[in-house]
Each structure stands twice: as structure tokens, then as C-alpha cells.
Amino acid sequence: MVQHVEQNLQLMTKRAVKAENSATKLKQENALLQVQLKNYKMENEALRSGQSASLTVVKRNADLALQNLLTVITNSRASIKQLVTGAESLQLVADLLKSIDRISEMSEDGQ
């Protein structure tokens, strides 16, 4: 009976040692995972900051493009107004030339 108790005690000791070793390994793995988690959180935050910075750059570029577009629109309107004014002036010159032609025809008929 004593021998049987001793065997049980040895088995229980072996199990306890295995459990302690397993617990130690799990603690080490847990510590490693905690470090990895901390690193991933830092990396995630850095990526978010980078994304935020990229978004800021995109917004700035969009604002610049909008300002350039508005400038082009303003200049285009001025150019179109000049073209319309020039076309009106050319039409006036053409009308005057027609009138001169008619006046000279009338003068020749009148002589």
C-alpha cells in the first residue's frame, strides 16, 4: 500500500512538474504575445497617423487644384468676353464695309 502511495505521489509530482513547465511556457508565450500586441498597436497607430497625413496631403492637393481651376475659369471668362467683343467689332467693320460698298454704288449711280 505504501508502495502504491509512493507511486501515486511520484506520478503526481511528475504531473505537477509538467504542469509547472507548461505554465512557465504559457507565461513566456503570453509575455511574447503581449510584446507583439504592443508592437502591433504601435504600428497600427503609426499607420493611422500616416493615413491621416496622407489624407491631409490629398485635401491640400484638392484645394490647390480647386484654386487653379477657379483661376482658369476666371481667365477663360475674360478671354471669352474679349473674343465676343472682338467678334462684335469685326461684325461692325464688316457692316461698315458693306455700307461703304453700297454708298459707292449709290454714288456711281448718282453721277
DSSP file (Angstrom, degrees, kcal/mol; ACC not computed):
  #  RESIDUE AA STRUCTURE BP1 BP2  ACC     N-H-->O    O-->H-N    N-H-->O    O-->H-N    TCO  KAPPA ALPHA  PHI   PSI    X-CA   Y-CA   Z-CA
    1    1 A M     >        0   0    0      0, 0.0     4,-2.4     0, 0.0     5,-0.2   0.000 360.0 360.0 360.0 -45.2    0.0    0.0    0.0
    2    2 A V  H  >  +     0   0    0      1,-0.2     4,-2.7     2,-0.2     5,-0.2   0.905 360.0  52.1 -60.6 -40.8    2.8    2.4    0.9
    3    3 A Q  H  > S+     0   0    0      1,-0.2     4,-2.3     2,-0.2    -1,-0.2   0.900 108.5  50.2 -62.7 -40.1    4.5    1.5   -2.3
    4    4 A H  H  > S+     0   0    0      2,-0.2     4,-2.4     1,-0.2    -2,-0.2   0.894 111.0  48.8 -65.3 -41.2    1.3    2.3   -4.2
    5    5 A V  H  X S+     0   0    0     -4,-2.4     4,-2.7     2,-0.2    -2,-0.2   0.895 110.2  51.9 -65.3 -40.9    1.0    5.7   -2.4
    6    6 A E  H  X S+     0   0    0     -4,-2.7     4,-2.6     2,-0.2    -2,-0.2   0.904 109.8  49.1 -63.1 -40.4    4.6    6.4   -3.3
    7    7 A Q  H  X S+     0   0    0     -4,-2.3     4,-2.8     2,-0.2    -2,-0.2   0.926 112.3  47.8 -64.3 -44.4    4.0    5.6   -7.0
    8    8 A N  H  X S+     0   0    0     -4,-2.4     4,-2.8     1,-0.2    -2,-0.2   0.907 111.2  51.4 -61.3 -41.1    0.9    7.8   -6.9
    9    9 A L  H  X S+     0   0    0     -4,-2.7     4,-2.3     2,-0.2    -2,-0.2   0.907 110.6  48.1 -63.2 -42.2    3.0   10.6   -5.3
   10   10 A Q  H  X S+     0   0    0     -4,-2.6     4,-2.8     2,-0.2    -2,-0.2   0.921 112.6  48.7 -64.3 -43.8    5.7   10.2   -7.9
   11   11 A L  H  X S+     0   0    0     -4,-2.8     4,-2.7     1,-0.2    -2,-0.2   0.921 112.7  47.9 -61.0 -43.1    3.0   10.4  -10.7
   12   12 A M  H  X S+     0   0    0     -4,-2.8     4,-2.6     2,-0.2    -1,-0.2   0.882 111.2  51.0 -66.0 -36.8    1.5   13.4   -9.1
   13   13 A T  H  X S+     0   0    0     -4,-2.3     4,-2.7     2,-0.2    -2,-0.2   0.921 110.6  48.8 -65.0 -43.4    4.9   15.0   -8.8
   14   14 A K  H  X S+     0   0    0     -4,-2.8     4,-2.8     2,-0.2    -2,-0.2   0.924 112.5  48.4 -61.5 -43.6    5.6   14.3  -12.5
   15   15 A R  H  X S+     0   0    0     -4,-2.7     4,-2.9     1,-0.2    -2,-0.2   0.914 111.4  49.8 -62.7 -41.5    2.3   15.8  -13.4
   16   16 A A  H  X S+     0   0    0     -4,-2.6     4,-2.7     2,-0.2    -2,-0.2   0.909 111.3  48.6 -63.8 -41.5    3.0   18.8  -11.2
   17   17 A V  H  X S+     0   0    0     -4,-2.7     4,-2.9     2,-0.2     5,-0.2   0.929 113.2  47.6 -63.4 -44.7    6.4   19.3  -12.8
   18   18 A K  H  X S+     0   0    0     -4,-2.8     4,-3.0     2,-0.2    -2,-0.2   0.917 112.8  49.1 -61.5 -42.6    4.8   19.0  -16.3
   19   19 A A  H  X S+     0   0    0     -4,-2.9     4,-3.0     2,-0.2    -2,-0.2   0.908 111.8  48.5 -63.7 -41.7    2.1   21.5  -15.3
   20   20 A E  H  X S+     0   0    0     -4,-2.7     4,-2.7     2,-0.2    -2,-0.2   0.927 113.3  47.2 -64.1 -44.2    4.7   23.9  -13.9
   21   21 A N  H  X S+     0   0    0     -4,-2.9     4,-2.7     2,-0.2    -2,-0.2   0.924 113.8  48.0 -61.7 -43.8    6.7   23.6  -17.1
   22   22 A S  H  X S+     0   0    0     -4,-3.0     4,-2.7    -5,-0.2    -2,-0.2   0.920 112.0  49.3 -63.0 -42.8    3.6   24.1  -19.2
   23   23 A A  H  X S+     0   0    0     -4,-3.0     4,-2.5     2,-0.2    -2,-0.2   0.897 111.0  50.2 -63.1 -40.5    2.6   27.1  -17.1
   24   24 A T  H  X S+     0   0    0     -4,-2.7     4,-2.5     2,-0.2    -2,-0.2   0.926 111.8  47.6 -63.0 -44.7    6.1   28.6  -17.5
   25   25 A K  H  X S+     0   0    0     -4,-2.7     4,-2.9     1,-0.2    -2,-0.2   0.917 112.5  49.4 -62.3 -42.4    5.9   28.0  -21.3
   26   26 A L  H  X S+     0   0    0     -4,-2.7     4,-2.7     2,-0.2    -1,-0.2   0.884 110.3  50.7 -65.1 -37.7    2.5   29.6  -21.4
   27   27 A K  H  X S+     0   0    0     -4,-2.5     4,-2.6     2,-0.2    -1,-0.2   0.918 112.1  47.3 -64.2 -42.4    3.6   32.6  -19.3
   28   28 A Q  H  X S+     0   0    0     -4,-2.5     4,-2.5     2,-0.2    -2,-0.2   0.926 114.0  47.2 -63.7 -44.0    6.6   33.1  -21.7
   29   29 A E  H  X S+     0   0    0     -4,-2.9     4,-2.8     1,-0.2    -2,-0.2   0.901 111.6  51.3 -63.9 -39.9    4.3   32.8  -24.7
   30   30 A N  H  X S+     0   0    0     -4,-2.7     4,-2.4     2,-0.2    -2,-0.2   0.921 109.9  49.0 -62.0 -44.1    1.9   35.2  -23.1
   31   31 A A  H  X S+     0   0    0     -4,-2.6     4,-2.2     2,-0.2    -2,-0.2   0.914 112.2  48.9 -61.5 -43.4    4.7   37.7  -22.5
   32   32 A L  H  X S+     0   0    0     -4,-2.5     4,-2.6     1,-0.2    -2,-0.2   0.918 111.6  49.0 -62.2 -43.7    5.8   37.3  -26.1
   33   33 A L  H  X S+     0   0    0     -4,-2.8     4,-2.9     2,-0.2    -1,-0.2   0.869 108.7  53.6 -64.9 -35.8    2.3   37.8  -27.3
   34   34 A Q  H  X S+     0   0    0     -4,-2.4     4,-2.5     2,-0.2    -1,-0.2   0.915 109.9  47.5 -63.7 -42.5    1.9   40.9  -25.1
   35   35 A V  H  X S+     0   0    0     -4,-2.2     4,-2.6     2,-0.2    -2,-0.2   0.926 113.1  48.3 -63.4 -44.7    5.0   42.4  -26.7
   36   36 A Q  H  X S+     0   0    0     -4,-2.6     4,-3.0     2,-0.2    -2,-0.2   0.918 110.9  51.1 -61.6 -42.9    3.8   41.6  -30.2
   37   37 A L  H  X S+     0   0    0     -4,-2.9     4,-2.6     2,-0.2    -1,-0.2   0.921 110.2  49.0 -59.8 -44.2    0.4   43.1  -29.3
   38   38 A K  H  X S+     0   0    0     -4,-2.5     4,-2.3     2,-0.2    -1,-0.2   0.920 112.7  48.1 -61.5 -43.4    2.1   46.3  -28.1
   39   39 A N  H  X S+     0   0    0     -4,-2.6     4,-2.7     1,-0.2    -2,-0.2   0.907 111.7  49.6 -63.4 -42.0    4.2   46.4  -31.3
   40   40 A Y  H  X S+     0   0    0     -4,-3.0     4,-2.9     2,-0.2    -2,-0.2   0.891 110.1  50.9 -65.3 -38.3    1.1   45.9  -33.5
   41   41 A K  H  X S+     0   0    0     -4,-2.6     4,-2.5     2,-0.2    -1,-0.2   0.922 112.0  47.1 -63.2 -43.1   -0.7   48.6  -31.6
   42   42 A M  H  X S+     0   0    0     -4,-2.3     4,-2.4     2,-0.2    -2,-0.2   0.921 113.8  47.8 -64.1 -43.1    2.2   51.0  -32.2
   43   43 A E  H  X S+     0   0    0     -4,-2.7     4,-2.6     2,-0.2    -2,-0.2   0.909 111.3  51.1 -63.3 -42.3    2.4   50.0  -35.8
   44   44 A N  H  X S+     0   0    0     -4,-2.9     4,-2.5     2,-0.2    -2,-0.2   0.916 110.6  48.4 -61.1 -44.1   -1.3   50.4  -36.2
   45   45 A E  H  X S+     0   0    0     -4,-2.5     4,-2.5     2,-0.2    -1,-0.2   0.896 111.1  50.7 -63.6 -40.2   -1.1   53.9  -34.7
   46   46 A A  H  X S+     0   0    0     -4,-2.4     4,-2.6     2,-0.2    -2,-0.2   0.906 110.7  49.3 -64.2 -40.6    1.8   54.8  -36.9
   47   47 A L  H  X S+     0   0    0     -4,-2.6     4,-2.8     2,-0.2    -2,-0.2   0.907 110.7  50.1 -64.8 -40.8   -0.2   53.6  -40.0
   48   48 A R  H  X S+     0   0    0     -4,-2.5     4,-2.6     2,-0.2    -2,-0.2   0.910 111.1  49.0 -63.4 -40.9   -3.2   55.7  -38.8
   49   49 A S  H  X S+     0   0    0     -4,-2.5     4,-2.6     2,-0.2    -2,-0.2   0.918 112.5  48.4 -63.3 -42.5   -1.0   58.7  -38.4
   50   50 A G  H  X S+     0   0    0     -4,-2.6     4,-2.8     2,-0.2    -2,-0.2   0.892 111.5  49.5 -64.0 -39.6    0.4   58.1  -41.9
   51   51 A Q  H  X S+     0   0    0     -4,-2.8     4,-2.7     2,-0.2    -2,-0.2   0.902 111.0  49.9 -65.9 -40.2   -3.0   57.7  -43.3
   52   52 A S  H  X S+     0   0    0     -4,-2.6     4,-2.2     2,-0.2    -2,-0.2   0.913 112.0  47.8 -63.2 -42.6   -4.1   60.9  -41.6
   53   53 A A  H  X S+     0   0    0     -4,-2.6     4,-2.3     2,-0.2    -2,-0.2   0.911 112.1  49.7 -64.5 -41.6   -1.1   62.7  -43.0
   54   54 A S  H  X S+     0   0    0     -4,-2.8     4,-2.5     1,-0.2    -2,-0.2   0.906 110.0  50.8 -63.5 -40.6   -1.8   61.2  -46.5
   55   55 A L  H  X S+     0   0    0     -4,-2.7     4,-2.5     1,-0.2    -1,-0.2   0.885 108.8  51.8 -63.9 -38.3   -5.4   62.4  -46.2
   56   56 A T  H  X S+     0   0    0     -4,-2.2     4,-2.5     2,-0.2    -2,-0.2   0.909 110.1  48.8 -63.4 -42.3   -4.2   65.9  -45.3
   57   57 A V  H  X S+     0   0    0     -4,-2.3     4,-2.7     2,-0.2    -2,-0.2   0.913 111.1  50.1 -63.9 -42.4   -1.9   65.9  -48.3
   58   58 A V  H  X S+     0   0    0     -4,-2.5     4,-2.5     2,-0.2    -2,-0.2   0.920 111.5  48.2 -62.2 -43.7   -4.8   64.8  -50.6
   59   59 A K  H  X S+     0   0    0     -4,-2.5     4,-2.5     2,-0.2    -2,-0.2   0.917 111.9  49.6 -62.3 -42.9   -7.0   67.5  -49.2
   60   60 A R  H  X S+     0   0    0     -4,-2.5     4,-2.3     1,-0.2    -2,-0.2   0.914 112.0  47.9 -62.9 -43.2   -4.3   70.1  -49.7
   61   61 A N  H  X S+     0   0    0     -4,-2.7     4,-2.6     2,-0.2    -1,-0.2   0.884 111.0  51.3 -64.9 -38.4   -3.8   69.0  -53.3
   62   62 A A  H  X S+     0   0    0     -4,-2.5     4,-2.5     2,-0.2    -2,-0.2   0.907 110.1  49.4 -65.3 -41.1   -7.5   69.0  -53.9
   63   63 A D  H  X S+     0   0    0     -4,-2.5     4,-2.5     2,-0.2    -2,-0.2   0.914 111.9  48.4 -63.1 -42.5   -7.7   72.6  -52.5
   64   64 A L  H  X S+     0   0    0     -4,-2.3     4,-2.5     2,-0.2    -2,-0.2   0.915 111.3  49.7 -63.7 -43.1   -4.8   73.7  -54.7
   65   65 A A  H  X S+     0   0    0     -4,-2.6     4,-2.5     1,-0.2    -2,-0.2   0.901 110.6  51.0 -62.4 -40.5   -6.4   72.0  -57.8
   66   66 A L  H  X S+     0   0    0     -4,-2.5     4,-2.6     2,-0.2    -2,-0.2   0.921 110.0  48.9 -62.8 -44.3   -9.7   73.8  -57.0
   67   67 A Q  H  X S+     0   0    0     -4,-2.5     4,-2.1     1,-0.2    -2,-0.2   0.921 112.6  48.0 -61.7 -43.3   -7.9   77.2  -56.7
   68   68 A N  H  X S+     0   0    0     -4,-2.5     4,-2.4     1,-0.2    -2,-0.2   0.901 111.4  50.8 -63.3 -40.3   -6.2   76.6  -60.0
   69   69 A L  H  X S+     0   0    0     -4,-2.5     4,-2.5     1,-0.2    -2,-0.2   0.912 109.6  49.6 -64.0 -42.9   -9.5   75.5  -61.7
   70   70 A L  H  X S+     0   0    0     -4,-2.6     4,-2.4     2,-0.2    -1,-0.2   0.884 110.6  50.8 -63.6 -38.1  -11.2   78.7  -60.4
   71   71 A T  H  X S+     0   0    0     -4,-2.1     4,-2.7     2,-0.2     5,-0.2   0.923 110.7  48.7 -63.5 -44.4   -8.3   80.8  -61.8
   72   72 A V  H  X S+     0   0    0     -4,-2.4     4,-2.7     2,-0.2    -2,-0.2   0.905 111.0  50.8 -62.3 -41.6   -8.6   79.1  -65.2
   73   73 A I  H  X S+     0   0    0     -4,-2.5     4,-2.5     2,-0.2    -2,-0.2   0.930 111.2  47.9 -62.2 -45.3  -12.4   79.6  -65.2
   74   74 A T  H  X S+     0   0    0     -4,-2.4     4,-2.0     1,-0.2    -2,-0.2   0.932 114.5  45.6 -61.4 -46.7  -11.9   83.3  -64.4
   75   75 A N  H  X S+     0   0    0     -4,-2.7     4,-2.4     1,-0.2    -1,-0.2   0.877 111.5  53.3 -65.2 -36.9   -9.3   83.7  -67.1
   76   76 A S  H  X S+     0   0    0     -4,-2.7     4,-2.9     2,-0.2    -2,-0.2   0.906 107.0  51.4 -64.6 -41.4  -11.4   81.8  -69.6
   77   77 A R  H  X S+     0   0    0     -4,-2.5     4,-2.6     2,-0.2    -1,-0.2   0.925 110.5  48.8 -61.2 -43.4  -14.4   84.1  -68.9
   78   78 A A  H  X S+     0   0    0     -4,-2.0     4,-2.2     1,-0.2    -2,-0.2   0.919 112.7  48.1 -63.1 -42.4  -12.2   87.1  -69.6
   79   79 A S  H  X S+     0   0    0     -4,-2.4     4,-2.6     2,-0.2    -2,-0.2   0.901 111.1  50.4 -64.5 -40.7  -10.9   85.6  -72.8
   80   80 A I  H  X S+     0   0    0     -4,-2.9     4,-2.7     2,-0.2     5,-0.2   0.915 109.6  50.8 -64.1 -41.9  -14.4   84.7  -73.9
   81   81 A K  H  X S+     0   0    0     -4,-2.6     4,-2.7     1,-0.2    -1,-0.2   0.916 110.9  49.1 -60.7 -42.4  -15.6   88.2  -73.3
   82   82 A Q  H  X S+     0   0    0     -4,-2.2     4,-2.9     2,-0.2    -2,-0.2   0.909 111.3  49.6 -63.3 -41.5  -12.6   89.5  -75.3
   83   83 A L  H  X S+     0   0    0     -4,-2.6     4,-2.8     2,-0.2    -2,-0.2   0.913 111.9  47.7 -63.1 -43.0  -13.4   87.1  -78.2
   84   84 A V  H  X S+     0   0    0     -4,-2.7     4,-2.5     2,-0.2    -2,-0.2   0.923 113.5  47.8 -64.0 -44.1  -17.1   88.2  -78.1
   85   85 A T  H  X S+     0   0    0     -4,-2.7     4,-2.4     2,-0.2    -2,-0.2   0.920 113.2  48.6 -62.3 -43.0  -16.1   91.8  -78.1
   86   86 A G  H  X S+     0   0    0     -4,-2.9     4,-2.6     2,-0.2    -2,-0.2   0.908 111.0  49.9 -63.4 -41.5  -13.6   91.2  -80.9
   87   87 A A  H  X S+     0   0    0     -4,-2.8     4,-2.3     2,-0.2    -2,-0.2   0.895 110.8  49.9 -64.1 -40.1  -16.3   89.3  -82.9
   88   88 A E  H  X S+     0   0    0     -4,-2.5     4,-2.3     2,-0.2    -2,-0.2   0.897 110.9  49.8 -64.0 -40.7  -18.7   92.2  -82.4
   89   89 A S  H  X S+     0   0    0     -4,-2.4     4,-2.4     2,-0.2    -2,-0.2   0.920 110.9  49.0 -64.2 -43.1  -16.0   94.7  -83.6
   90   90 A L  H  X S+     0   0    0     -4,-2.6     4,-2.7     1,-0.2    -2,-0.2   0.891 110.0  51.8 -63.7 -38.6  -15.4   92.5  -86.7
   91   91 A Q  H  X S+     0   0    0     -4,-2.3     4,-2.6     2,-0.2    -1,-0.2   0.906 109.4  50.3 -63.1 -40.8  -19.1   92.4  -87.4
   92   92 A L  H  X S+     0   0    0     -4,-2.3     4,-2.4     2,-0.2    -2,-0.2   0.912 111.3  48.2 -63.2 -42.7  -19.2   96.2  -87.1
   93   93 A V  H  X S+     0   0    0     -4,-2.4     4,-2.6     2,-0.2    -2,-0.2   0.913 111.6  50.0 -63.4 -43.0  -16.3   96.5  -89.5
   94   94 A A  H  X S+     0   0    0     -4,-2.7     4,-2.2     1,-0.2    -2,-0.2   0.919 111.2  48.8 -62.2 -42.7  -18.0   94.1  -91.9
   95   95 A D  H  X S+     0   0    0     -4,-2.6     4,-2.4     2,-0.2    -2,-0.2   0.896 111.3  50.3 -63.2 -40.0  -21.2   96.1  -91.8
   96   96 A L  H  X S+     0   0    0     -4,-2.4     4,-2.8     2,-0.2    -2,-0.2   0.908 109.3  51.1 -64.4 -41.5  -19.3   99.3  -92.4
   97   97 A L  H  X S+     0   0    0     -4,-2.6     4,-2.2     2,-0.2    -2,-0.2   0.893 110.6  49.0 -63.4 -39.0  -17.5   97.8  -95.4
   98   98 A K  H  X S+     0   0    0     -4,-2.2     4,-2.3     2,-0.2    -1,-0.2   0.920 111.4  49.9 -63.7 -42.5  -20.9   96.7  -96.8
   99   99 A S  H  X S+     0   0    0     -4,-2.4     4,-3.1     2,-0.2    -2,-0.2   0.907 109.5  50.5 -63.3 -41.1  -22.2  100.2  -96.2
  100  100 A I  H  X S+     0   0    0     -4,-2.8     4,-3.0     1,-0.2     5,-0.2   0.906 109.2  52.5 -62.6 -40.6  -19.2  101.7  -98.0
  101  101 A D  H  X S+     0   0    0     -4,-2.2     4,-1.9     2,-0.2    -1,-0.2   0.927 112.7  44.2 -60.1 -44.5  -19.8   99.3 -100.9
  102  102 A R  H  X S+     0   0    0     -4,-2.3     4,-2.7     2,-0.2    -2,-0.2   0.898 112.9  51.6 -66.9 -41.0  -23.5  100.5 -101.1
  103  103 A I  H  X S+     0   0    0     -4,-3.1     4,-2.5     1,-0.2    -2,-0.2   0.927 110.9  47.4 -63.3 -43.4  -22.5  104.1 -100.7
  104  104 A S  H  X S+     0   0    0     -4,-3.0     4,-1.9     2,-0.2    -1,-0.2   0.866 111.9  50.8 -68.1 -33.5  -20.0  103.9 -103.5
  105  105 A E  H  X S+     0   0    0     -4,-1.9     4,-2.1    -5,-0.2    -1,-0.2   0.914 111.7  47.5 -66.9 -41.9  -22.6  102.1 -105.7
  106  106 A M  H  X S+     0   0    0     -4,-2.7     4,-2.2     1,-0.2    -2,-0.2   0.884 110.5  52.5 -66.0 -38.1  -25.1  104.8 -105.0
  107  107 A S  H  X S+     0   0    0     -4,-2.5     4,-0.9     2,-0.2    -1,-0.2   0.899 109.6  48.2 -65.6 -39.9  -22.5  107.5 -105.8
  108  108 A E  H  < S+     0   0    0     -4,-1.9     3,-0.4     1,-0.2    -1,-0.2   0.883 113.1  47.5 -69.3 -37.6  -21.7  105.9 -109.1
  109  109 A D  H  < S+     0   0    0     -4,-2.1    -1,-0.2     1,-0.2    -2,-0.2   0.855 109.9  54.6 -69.3 -33.4  -25.4  105.6 -110.0
  110  110 A G  H  <        0   0    0     -4,-2.2    -1,-0.2     1,-0.2    -2,-0.2   0.663 360.0 360.0 -74.5 -18.2  -25.9  109.2 -108.9
  111  111 A Q     <        0   0    0     -4,-0.9    -1,-0.2    -3,-0.4    -2,-0.2   0.461 360.0 360.0 -85.0 360.0  -23.2  110.6 -111.2
